[in-house]
Amino acid sequence: MKFGSVTNPEDIDFTLPNDHKDTKRVLNLVKDDNEPEIYVGCAKWNRADLKGFYPKGTKDELEYYSSQFNSIELNATFYRIFPPEQFKKWREKTPSNFKFFPKLNQEISHWKRLNEVKEVVDNYLYSAVNLQEKLGTIFLQMHNNFAPKDFNRVVNFIEDWPKEIPLAVEFRHTDWYNDPTVSEELFQLLETNNISNVIVDTAGRRDLMHMRLTNPTAFVRYVGANHPTDYTRLDDWIKRLKTWKTQGIKEIDFFIHQNIEKESPLLSAYFIKQLNAELGAQLKVPNEAQQQNLF
């Protein structure tokens, strides 16, 4: 993923901002002794993007991918609405603990820009629900130029969304998070409707690091720069996730991108090892025996 890419990552201050003042409150509301569910994955499973990840002779990429990871950020659904049968096939060829986290279609977010989208949303969900228990949080990603002047569209969309289907939202126009009046109204809307607030960690857009959780799910889209700083940045995320765990977080959905995606599995393996060691997770390390030689 090229969003927020920079020429010189070493010049960026990657320090994670302090949490928003209300993040701890949101987590403390549901705090108990249960361990959080943790999902870590890449954005795609096709061989062209994850070059070197698949052993020679692999016949079905999704089957192999889902034997190594417990989730996928499903970006293909942004470009087309697949028929119900396709979602059913994906469900049937993946393990019982696997989940898909599909992106809403571009007609909803980029073409119609949330205006009069009920029919499209219904068609999308009619297909996506065929994932059944393997349907994770669906996420909405708005265009960079979708600004708070259209806040009423967001309100209508959020309030009309079926409450039984988990949703996360990502805005890229800086005013959603950095205009205090707008951001507090947005955060309240999301919290009231139990919608997750996507955090995007990418080098060139540090303004999107709002660190405000609006429900007990952290949905993080992490974009590495194919640079040594990618690993120290993930170390910092481990520390923050440990804090959120002590505060009561229920689910962590963490998807790792790279400017050059073929390195995503390697970076994911590193992150999963740290999660297992520091948070007591028990996630499979993808291609553990050969990761050091992949690239």
LINMOWO-V480490 format. One record per backbone hydrogen bond with DSSP energy under -0.5 kcal/mol. CO is the residue of the C=O (numbers start at 1). NH is the residue of the N-H. E is the energy in kcal/mol with one decimal. If there is no record, write none. Layout:
BEGIN
CO NH E
CO NH E
END
This chain:
BEGIN
2 5 -2.3
4 204 -3.3
8 11 -1.9
9 12 -1.9
12 14 -1.0
20 23 -1.6
20 24 -0.6
22 26 -2.2
23 27 -2.0
24 28 -2.9
25 29 -1.3
27 30 -1.5
28 31 -0.8
37 252 -2.7
39 254 -2.9
40 70 -0.8
40 71 -0.5
41 256 -2.5
42 73 -2.9
43 75 -1.2
46 49 -0.6
46 50 -2.0
48 51 -0.5
50 53 -2.3
50 54 -0.5
55 58 -1.8
59 61 -0.5
60 64 -1.9
61 65 -3.2
62 66 -2.8
63 67 -0.5
64 67 -1.3
64 68 -0.6
65 68 -1.6
65 69 -2.3
70 99 -1.8
71 42 -0.5
72 74 -1.0
72 101 -2.4
73 75 -1.4
74 77 -0.6
74 103 -2.4
75 78 -1.9
75 79 -0.5
76 79 -1.0
76 80 -1.0
78 106 -2.8
80 82 -0.8
83 86 -1.1
83 87 -1.3
84 88 -2.2
85 89 -2.1
86 90 -2.3
87 91 -2.4
88 92 -2.3
89 93 -1.5
91 94 -1.1
95 98 -1.6
99 72 -1.3
100 136 -3.5
101 74 -1.2
102 139 -2.5
105 108 -1.2
105 109 -1.5
106 110 -2.4
106 111 -2.3
107 112 -2.6
108 114 -2.6
112 115 -1.9
114 116 -0.6
117 121 -2.9
118 122 -2.6
119 123 -2.1
120 124 -2.5
121 125 -2.9
122 126 -2.3
123 127 -1.2
124 127 -0.5
124 128 -2.8
125 129 -2.4
127 130 -1.8
128 131 -2.1
129 132 -1.8
131 134 -2.2
132 135 -2.0
134 100 -3.1
134 136 -0.8
138 168 -2.2
139 104 -2.9
140 142 -0.5
140 170 -2.7
143 146 -1.8
143 172 -0.5
145 147 -0.9
147 150 -2.0
148 151 -1.8
150 153 -1.2
150 154 -1.1
151 155 -2.3
152 156 -2.3
153 157 -2.4
154 158 -2.9
155 159 -2.6
156 160 -1.6
157 161 -1.1
158 161 -0.6
162 165 -1.8
164 166 -0.6
166 138 -2.2
167 196 -2.5
168 140 -2.8
169 198 -2.3
170 142 -2.7
173 176 -1.7
174 177 -1.2
174 178 -1.9
175 179 -1.3
178 180 -0.7
179 183 -3.1
180 184 -2.0
181 185 -1.5
182 186 -2.6
183 187 -3.1
184 188 -2.0
185 189 -2.0
186 190 -2.5
187 191 -2.7
188 192 -2.6
189 193 -1.4
190 195 -2.7
191 194 -1.3
196 169 -2.1
196 198 -0.7
198 200 -0.5
199 201 -0.6
199 221 -2.8
200 202 -0.8
201 223 -3.1
202 205 -1.3
205 208 -1.7
206 209 -1.4
208 200 -0.6
208 210 -1.9
211 20 -2.3
211 213 -0.6
216 250 -2.2
216 251 -1.8
217 219 -0.7
218 220 -0.7
218 253 -3.2
219 199 -2.5
220 222 -0.7
220 255 -2.7
221 201 -2.4
222 224 -0.6
222 257 -3.4
224 259 -0.9
227 230 -2.5
228 231 -1.2
228 232 -0.9
229 233 -2.4
230 234 -1.5
231 235 -1.9
232 236 -1.8
233 237 -1.6
234 238 -2.1
235 239 -1.7
236 240 -1.9
237 241 -2.9
238 242 -2.1
239 243 -1.7
240 244 -2.5
241 245 -2.2
242 246 -1.9
243 247 -1.4
244 248 -0.9
244 249 -2.4
245 248 -0.8
250 37 -2.6
251 218 -2.6
252 39 -3.2
252 254 -0.6
253 220 -3.0
253 255 -0.5
254 41 -1.6
255 222 -2.7
255 257 -0.6
257 224 -2.7
259 261 -0.6
260 263 -1.7
261 264 -2.4
263 267 -2.1
264 268 -2.6
265 269 -2.3
266 270 -1.7
267 271 -2.1
268 272 -2.8
269 273 -2.1
270 274 -1.8
271 275 -2.4
272 276 -2.6
273 277 -2.0
274 278 -3.0
275 279 -2.3
275 281 -1.5
276 280 -0.5
284 286 -0.7
285 288 -1.2
287 290 -1.5
287 291 -1.4
290 293 -1.8
290 294 -0.5
291 294 -1.5
END
